[in-house]
Amino acid sequence: MKMNTGITDGLNFISKLSIKRSWNATKVVGSYLYSKISRRPVHWGMPVSISIEPTTSCNLRCPECPSGLRSFTRPTGMLDNDFFRNTIDEVKNHLTYLLFYFQGEPYLHPQFLDLVKYASDKKIYTATSTNAHYLNDANAKKTVESGLDRLIISIDGTTQETYEAYRIGGKLDKVIEGTKNIIKWKQELKSKTPHVIFQFLVVKPNEHQIKEVKQLARELGVNEVGLKTAQIYDYEQGSELIPTIDKYARYKKEPNGRYSIKNKLLNHCWKMWHSCVITWDGKVVPCCFDKDAHYQLGDLKSTSFATLWHGEAYNNFRKSLLISRSEIEMCKNCTEGTKVWA
């Protein structure tokens, strides 16, 4: 079976674009380029993309994930339905892409698929990332019916032994069963969505199974395989997770035996102009690297999105990274501007 190259998914994404959303995207790009050249933070638009967190709860214990490690200092909880709807109503005219994910397992939120449907009904391109342990037959059917456009399924091994080396507490057969359920209901309901992606986080224990995961995806009818490089928190001394295949490693070994991040920390960042992350309790943080929400730029439960996005705190943060991005702690282990997807 030939794998989907993404043409259908691309056309679906384009179909979501309106004149207002296209004009907003143009303003965002223009703002970013002007700021990058002038070294002055300006913003003429609103975010094109938003990540929103359904929950911080997770059933697995992955070693490089705050949810898995249970290491958050911020509270654990569930996204409030009314808050979500109010936020979407405010941003729907300019927002093109909505990712239901930051930390945690989205399907643990009891009304998760109702939230997806609400956004899908506004013709916003919707996506989520899951470990697929909750894609039983009923949830799979409801997922397809919700209008979800993209479903990223984490599958970091093609054998249980390899899979559980990173996805601690996980069951590979549950991932495969959940994938089959989604594909089945896409066929039953004659739906082109969701576009199903196997996300394969390349680490040393599984790097030998890259060909196998591609073969498995073909056999199951998955649309695409994404090979993702892994962020390692304490990488300086090395890690058993850093792959030996250089193209899949974000880090390089120096002559002194220590490791360093490959990319240079240039004083600009596209994410600060086109997207943001909203935590389950309404805090806005700059991007997905701020997993513990240390750099809170405002609270949407007390401030409108437009006021926050163009406010002093956000403007000062954009200014600080244009001046010296290397001074921002969360940026020191950031791969923005380099290949995260191999």
N, C-alpha and C positions, 0 to 999 in steps of 0.2 A: 504494500500500500504506500502510495506517495504521500508524503506529509504536506499539509497545508503550509504555503509559504507566507501566509499572512495577508494575502490580497483581499480576501473576503472581510477579514477583521479591519483592514485599513479602510475599505469602502464603508463599512459600518460606522467607523469613527468619523469619517468625513460627513456622513449623513447627519451627524449630531450638530454640525456647525451651522450657526445662524449668522445673519449679518452682524448682530451685536457681539456675538462671541468671536467672530473673525476680526472685527474692528478692535475688540479688547486685546486679542492676541497680538495684533499689530502694534498697539500702544505699549504692551509689555516688552516686546522685543526692542522697540525704539528706545524705551526708557533704559533698558539694560545696556544697550550699546552706547548710549549717550553717557551714562554713569561710568561705564568702564573706561571710556576715553577721557572724560573730563575729570574723573576721580571725585565727582560730586554726586551723592545719591539723590536721584529724582525718580518719581514713579507716576506715570500718567494713567495707569490702568488698574485692574483688579486681578487676582490670581487666576491663572488658566487651569491650574490643577490643585486639588486639595486632598490630603490624606486625613481621614477621620478614624478615630480609634473606637471600635465597638466595645472592647473590653481589654483589660490588662491580664485577665485570667487565661491560663493555658493548662492543658492536660499533659504536656511533655516537659522535659527538663534539658533542653539543648544547652551545651556548655558555653556558647558565646552569646547567649540571649538573656537579658535581664528578667524576662517573664519566666524562662526556664530555670534560671538560677534563683528565682524568688529574691532578687537583690534590689528591688525598687526602694527608693526612699519616698516616692510619691504614692498616694493611696491607690488601692486596687478597687475597681468598680465597673459598672455598666453604663453605657451611653444612654441618656434619657431621651425617650422617643420625642417628646414635645420640643425639647431643645434642638434635637436634630432637624426636625421639620422646620422650625423657625429659622435655623441657620441656612438650610437649603433654599427656603423661600427668599432669603435676602440675597443669596449669591447666584441663583439659578440662571439669570440672564447673561452672565459673563463666564460662568464656569463650564468647562468642556469635559474635564476628566475628574472623576471622584473615585479615590481608592479607599475602600473600607478596610484599612489595615494600618497599624503602627506597631503596637506590641500586642501580644495575646492571640488567642484563637477566636476569630470572628463568630464562628458557629456556636460558641458558648453563650452568645447573647440570645435570649429567648425570642426576641422579635427581629432578629437580624435581617431575615429575608423580607420582612415587611418594610424595613428601612430601605433596602435595596430597591424594592418596587416603587417606593415613593420617589426616589431620585430618578429611576428609569422612566417613570411616567412624565418627568420634566424634560425628557430627552437629553439627559446627561449621560455620558459614557461612564459606565460603572465597572469597577474591577474589585477583586479581593484576592487575598492569599491565605491558603489554608493548609493544615496538615492532613486534611481529608478523613480524619477519624470519625467525623459526624455526618458523612455523606451517605446516610442510609437511604433506602429507596424513597421514602416520603420526602426527606430533605432534598434529595437529588431532583425529584420532580418539581418541588417548589422553587428550587434554584433556577431551573430552566424557565419556569413560569414567571419568576420575578423580573425577568428581563435583564439579568446580569450579563454584561457584555464580555467580560474576561475573567476566567477562573485560573489562578495560579496555584498549582498543587505541588507542595514540597515533597520531593522524592529523592533522597540523598543516598540511594543504594539500590541495587537490584537483588540483593540477598538480605535476609533478616539480620545476619551478623554484621554486614557492612552498614546497613541502614541504621541500626540501633547504636552504632559507634558514635553517631552525632545526634540522631533523634532518640535521645534516651527516654525509654518508657513507651516508645512507639511500636506499632505493628505494621510491617510492610503489607501484609495481606489485607489490612483495613484500608490502606491507601489504594491498593489495586481494586478492591471491591467498590470503594467509593467512586473511583474513576470510571469503572464499568457502569455504575448506576447513572452517572451523569451522561455518558455517551448513549446509553440505552434511551434515556428520556429525551435527549436531543432528537434521536431518530423517531421515537414514538410521537413526539409533538411536532415533528418536522420543523425544528428550530435550528437556525444557523448559530445561535448563541447559547451558552457562552463559548468563546474561543478558549479552548483548554490548553494550558501550558504546563508541562512538567518542568519545575524548577529544580535543577540539580546543582547544589552547592558543592563545588569541587574542593575537597579536602584530601589530605594524604591517604586516609583509609579507603576512599572510594574512587580515587582518580583512575584506577584501572578498569572501572566499569562504565566509562563514558560511552563507548560503543554499544554496550549492553542496554543502557537506558534509552538510547535512541531507537534500538530495535524493539524494546518493550513498548515504547510510545507508538511506534508504527503498528504493532500487533493490537494494541488497545483502541486505536483510532484517535489518539491525542493529536491535536493540531500542530504542536510545536514543542521543542525542547530548548530551554534556556539554561546555558551553563554559566553559573554565577560564581564570582570569586568571593572568598570569605573574609569578613572583617575579623581580625583577632585583636582583643583588647590589650593584652600584655605580650606584644610581639617582639619587643627588643631582645629578649633572651632566646627567641625562637619558640616554636610550638609544634607539637606532634600533629597539629591540624594543617600546618602550612604545606601545600602540595610541593612535590619535587618537580612537577612540570611547570617551568617558569611562567608560561603565558597565563596560567591560572592562579598565580600568586600575586597578591598586592604588595608583597614585601621582598626585599633582596638582602642577601647576607653580605655584610661588609668585611673587609680584610681583618678587622679586629674580632670577628666572630659574632658580633651583634647584628641585629636586623634593623632595617629602616624601611619606611614606606617609599614606594617607587616614585610616586608623582611629586611634583613640586607644588608648594602651597602658594599659588599665584593670588594676587590681591584682587580677586573678583570671584563672584559665585552666582551662576545663573539661577540656582534654586531660590535665592533670596528675592528674586524678582518675579518668578513665574509660579511659585507654589509655597505651601506652608503645611503644617501639621496641626490638627486639633485633637487634643487629648479627650478621653471619655468625659471628663468633668469640665470641659469648655475652655481649657487653657490653650493659647496659641503659641507654638514654638517654631523656630526657624526651619527645621528640617528633621529628617528621620535619624540623623546622627545624635540628636539630643534626646536620647531614650529615657532619661530620668527627668526631663523637663527642667533643666537648670536655667535655661535661657528663656524664661517666660516673657512674652512680649505683650501680653494682655489677657483679659478674661472675657470671653464672649457672653457670659451670663450677666455681665454688667456694662458691656460696651458693644456698640454695633460693629459689624465686621469692617465696614468702610472706614469708620473712625480709627479703629485699631490698625488697619493695614497702612493707612497714611499718617499714623500718629508719630509722636516724638520718639517713643521707644523703638519702633521698627526702623525709623529713619536713622537713629543713632547706631543701631546694630549694623545696618547696611553701610554706614559711613565707616565704622570700625574695621570691617573686613576689606574695604577699599584702601584703607590706610595700612593695616598690618594684620592680615588674616592669621598669620602664624601665632599671634598673641591670644587667639580665641581657643580655649582648651579643646572644645569638641571638634574643631577643625584640624587638629594635629594628627588625627587618624582618619582623615577624610580622603576619599578617592574621587571627589567631584572633578570633572574635567579629564578623567582617565577612564579606562574600560572597567566597568563593574560587571558587565555581561561579556563574557569571553566569546 
